[in-house]
């Protein structure tokens, strides 16, 4: 709880994955991938309840071994490649209200595929959205490749992404950021529903490009392993 507001953390973890089978259970430096996010949520000063939404019994067992009970497996229709995360969150809120009489003021989505997000990021973002009385917040990181240098190709013609000259000195470029998938927070009110687009959350919580790792392919796991090793050396 922060400033009298109850906080629900939802950790979505499907058993299936096309890029890396059983991705959330892959072991990196002695810990399963999902455990990095579990640890961060458990260590938060403000999260009142952690709900792991999964269709996989093994993932549920990992959550339980870390002290997080999974009272039900996610329904199959919410665990396909085309299922929307917002629907999983709505289902979780309805389940907790109907079965546990639990209500919350804010929900924070913590995806296991962003394992470099820590309890510090969670707590700072919660403080920010509540202190500022914002309705929604999203984690972002600075982009490495400036949009003025990015091109698409149509009928062999090179077309710029944005209409801005790329001859500007790099130090004069306007800063741009990308949604990094690490943190989404929304106020739970009448405007929060199945039509909510989480990637369009309005206000930014800025993280570093170092913390911008999204585990989607095997090379991402290798990069995560490398990053952890280097952070221990430093």
N, C-alpha and C positions, 0 to 999 in steps of 0.2 A: 504494500500500500504506500502511496505517496500523496501527500496533501489531502488525505481522506478519500482518495480514489482507489478503487480496487482494480488490479491489473491481472488479466489472463494472458498467459503465454501459450500459443499453439505451435507445436512442432509437427509439421506434416512429414511423414516418412513412409512412402509406399514401398512395398517389397519389390515391385518390378521396376526395371530400368533398361532402356534400350542400349544406351552408351556403355554402361558398366553394370552387368548383372549383379544384383544384391549390393548396389552401390553403398547404401547407408550402413552396411555391415563390414565394409572393407576396413582392414586394420592398417593404421598409419602410426608408426612409432608406439606400438603397444596398446593403442586405443582404437575402438571402432569409430568410424566417421561420425555417426550420430552422437557419440559420447562427448565430442567437443562442444556441441550445441547444448546437450543436456547439462554439462558442467557449467557452462556460461549462465544458463537459465537458473540453475539451482543456486549459484553464487550471487545472483542479483539481490539487492537489498529491497527491491520494491515489488517483485512479482509475487502475487498471492497464490496463484494456482498454475501448475504446468500440466498441459494436456497434450499427450503424444497421440496424434491421429495416424493410425497405421492399419493396413489390411494384412499385415504379416505377423504371425505368432512369434517368430524369432526376434523381430524388432521389439515386440511387446515385452518379451522376456528380458531383453537388454535394458529397456526402460525400467522394468521392475527391479532388476539387479542394481540399478542406480537410484532406487527409492521412489520411482514414479510409476504409480499403478495405472494400467491401461484397462479401464472398466469394460470396454467393448472394442471389437475390431471395426474398422471403417467399412461401411456398406460397399459392396462391389461397384455400384454405379458411381461412387465417388472416388474410385481407385483405378480408373482407366487413364490412358495417355491423354485423353481429351477432357478429363474432369477438370473443373475450375477450382482453384484454391479457395476462392471466396465462398463457394458452396460448402467446402469442407469446414470453413470457419463458422458459417451460419449453422451448419449441422451440429457442430461442437457446442455453440452457444445454446441452441435449443435443447440438446441433450442434457447439459449441465443444469439448465433451468427446470426442465421437466422432471429429471431424475434425482437431482441433488439440491434443488431449490437455490442454486447458486446464480448470482447476477454480478456483472462487472461493469465498470465505467469505461475501460479501455481494453483493447486486445492488441497484443504484439505478436506478429508472425515471425518465427525464427526458423528459417530453412536450414536443414543439416548440411546442405551443399555449400554453405558459406562458413566454414569452420574457423576462420580467423576472427570472427566477431566474438568479443569477450563480454563478461559481465559489466565491465566499465562502459562499453558502448551501449549496452542495454539500459543501464541506469542513467547515463547521460541523456539518452534519447527520451526516456520517460520523463525526466526532469524538464527537458526542453518543451515537449508538447503540452505538459500540464501547466508549467509556469507561464507559457505564452498563450494558453487557452486556445490551442489550435485543434482543429477537427481531425487532421491527418498529418502524418510525417513519413518520410521515406529516406532510407540510407542511400547516399550517393558517394561516388569517388571521382576524382579528376580523370579525364580521359588522357591517354598517352598520345594518341594521334589526333591532332586538331582537326575539327570538321572541315576547315577550309582546304585541307590537303586530301580529303577523301573524295573519290570520284566513282560514279557509276558509268557503265558503258551501254549505250543503246544504239543498235545498228552501226557499231564500230565507232561511234562518236563518244568521246569522253565528256561527261557532264558533271559539273561540281555539285556537291551535296548542298552547299549553301552559297548564296550569291555574295561572296566576299573575296577580294583579291588575296591570293596566297603569297604575294610579294611583301607583305607586312613582316617586320622583324618578329621573331618568335616571342621576344619579351613583351611585345605590344599586343599579342593575341588576347582576345577576351577569353576568360576562363570558361571552360565547358566541363560538364560532369555527366556521368552515366549512372543509371539505376544499378546498384550493385547486388541487390537481392538479399542483403544481410539483415535489414531491419525494415519492417512495415508496422506502423502503429495507427490505429483508428479509434476514434471515440465511438462508443456504442450508443447510437441514438436512432431516431426514425430514418435518418438519411443513410445509415449503414445497412445495406441489404444486398441481395444477390446481384444487383446491377452495379455495385461498387467496383471500380477498377483500381486495384491496389497499386498498380504501376503508375497511376495518375494521382497518387497521394500528393498533397499540395506543397508541404513545407519540407525543407531539407535538413537532414542530419549528415554533416560532411565527415567522411572517413578518408583515410589515406589510400593512395593507390597500392601501397604495400598490403593493405588488408582486403584488397579486391581479388579474391580467388573464388571461382565458381567451379565446383567439381562436376564435370560433365563427361570428360573423357579420361582415359588412363593417364595421359600426359599431365592432367590437372592434379591427379593424386601424386604424381612424381614431383610436381612443382610444390605442392603442399608439404611433402616430406622434406624437400630441399629447403623450403622457407623455415620450417620448424628447426631444422638442423642449424641453419645460420643464425637464427634468433637465439639459440642456446649458446652459440659461440660468442655472441655480442653481449 
